[in-house]
Amino acid sequence: MGAASFSFPASAMAQSETIKIGCLAAITGPASAPTQGFNRGVNFAVEAINGAGGVKGRKIELVMRDTQGDPTKAVNATQEMISQQKVHAIWGPLNSGEALATTPIMARAKMPNIHPCVVDSLIDPAKYPNAFRIAPSNTQWDDAVRSYCLKVLKVKRVA
């Protein structure tokens, strides 16, 4: 879980014995099927890191919120994680619609954020210096599919 590798300000670390990582995911609802693997992976990573002694001796506390794939719920959960839960970083949300709504909020709060969303504007370093994407961009996906169709499938024309 890459969020654990961020450097946190000393003042933030002094506030808590644990490193609080927020996780925004559609645990229920129509968008939940594709996020189940991410959710299992995040929980597995937290258990593995904590089982190995944590990060510099500090355990990770996962603050999970179910967005149901709804941008409004994702915004509310983001605001709660930042203002009330005082998380050190946020993993997710896991779909671009939610990320388009939450990334500006996290940027204003200078909140480190890792997400798998492909929308290119979500990774603009000038607007979102603390946002990190762990998936290919739309352009990278398009180039890979085009190349596969032309070189492997031998398609003459790709729309």
N, C-alpha and C positions, 0 to 999 in steps of 0.2 A: 504494500500500500504506500505509494509514493509520497503521500501527504506527510508521513512520519519523518521524512528526510528534510523538511523545511527547517530553517533556522528561525526560532521564535525569539522575540525580544525578551530580555531578562525580566522585565516587569511583568510580561504575560506569564512567563514560567513561574515567577514567584507567587502568583495568585493561586496556583493549584499544584498539588503533588502529581496529578495526572495530566496527560496531554489530551485535551478534548477535541475529538475530530467529529464534525458534523457529517451526516450522510443523508442526502436527499434522494429518495428512490420511490418509485411507484411499487409499493409492496402489495397493494390491492388495486382493483379496478382494471379497466380494459387494457391499460398499458403495462400491466405487471408481468406478463409472460416473459418478455425479453430481459427484464431486469432481475429475474430470479438468480441467474448465474452471477451477475455483479454483486448482488446482496450476499450470496454465499461466499464469494471471493473476498469481499470486504471483511466479513465476520471471520473467515479462516485466517486472513492476514493479521487481524487484531489478536486473535488467539495465539498465533505463531509468534508474533512479536512480543506479546506479554509473557508467553511461556518461555521465551529466551531471555527474559529479564527486562523487557521494555526498551525504551530509547534512552540511553544514558541513565538507566536505572528507573526511569519514569514509565509507568504503565499507560497504555492508551485506553481512554474511555470513549466508546463509540456512542454518539448521540444520534439515533436513527429517527427520521421523520418520514411518514408515508405521505407522498404528494399525490398519489392516485393518478399521476400523469397530468395533473391540472396545474397550469401556470399560476393561478391565484393561490392555490394551496402551497405551491413551491415558494412563492413570494412570502407568504405568511410564515412558513417554516424557516426560511432564510432569515427573516427579521428576528424571529424568536431565538434562533441559534446565535445570532450576533449580539443582540441586546440583552437577552435573559440568560441563555446557556453559557455565553462567553467562550464559545469554541475557538480553537486556535487556527483551524483550517476547515474547509468544507469539501467533501467528495460529492460530486454530482451537481446538479441533477443529471439524470441519465437520458433525457431527450432534449432536442434542440428547442422546442417550444417553451419548455420550462427554463432552459438556460438563457434564452433571449430575454426572459423576464427577470431572472435572478442575477445574472452576471453584472449588470450595472450597479445593483445594490451591494454586491460583494466588493466591487471596485471602489465604491465610495467609502466603504468600511476598511479598505486595504486588507481584505480577507483573502488569504491564499485559497485558491480553488482549483481542483482537478476535475475534469469532466471528459466524457467520451464523445462530445457532440461535434458534428462535422461542419457546422455553419462557419464559414471563414471569418466573418466579422467578430465572432466570439473570442478570437485569439489575437486581436489587434493589440500589439504591445503598448501602443501609445494610449489607448483607451482602457485596456485591461491588463496592466503589467503583472498582476498576481494570478492571472488565469492561465492554466496549462491544460492543453488538450492531449489526450492519450489515444487518439484515433486519427486516421488519415483525414485530410481535408476533402471537400467535395471535388476539387480539382485533381487531387491525387487518386481518388476513387475513379473519376471519369477517365483519367489517363490509363489506369491499370485495366479497366474494363475494355477500353478501346484497343489497347495493345493486345490483350488476350483474344479479343474477337478477330483482329486482323492477323495475328501471328499464329495462334493456336487453332482457332476455328476456321481460319482462311476465308473469312467473310470479306467480300469485296467492298462493301459499303456499310458503314456504321452510322446510324442516324444520331 
